Amino acid sequence: MRSFPFRHQSRLLTVVVAAVDEGWELWVSEADRRLAFGGHVTVDEAIAGWRVGEDRVQELAEEVKSHVLTGQLALSRPSPDAAPTAIEATG
């Protein structure tokens, strides 16, 4: 599984890539707990990028990290016993 770790406000977060039907979903996670949905890359988008030497999954992961770091994608600190939830994007 691909993942892209980064730090934000002393938290170790990871953009995790999960395979889904016809593509991949990107999620911001902390300690294996999904905090926010980052986006989706279809197989067709990935192939089109690959043909021109681009990695659309990595590009989206960098965009998601940027949105977290700039506050465009808000994350809350989950309670230890809370179920994982998607946090809505702001902005």
HELIX and SHEET records of a PDB file:
HELIX    1   1 VAL A   43  ARG A   51  1                                   9    
HELIX    2   2 ARG A   56  LEU A   69  1                                  14    
SHEET    1   A 4 SER A   3  HIS A   8  0                                        
SHEET    2   A 4 ARG A  11  VAL A  20 -1                                        
SHEET    3   A 4 GLY A  23  GLU A  30 -1                                        
SHEET    4   A 4 ARG A  33  THR A  42 -1                                        
END                                                                             
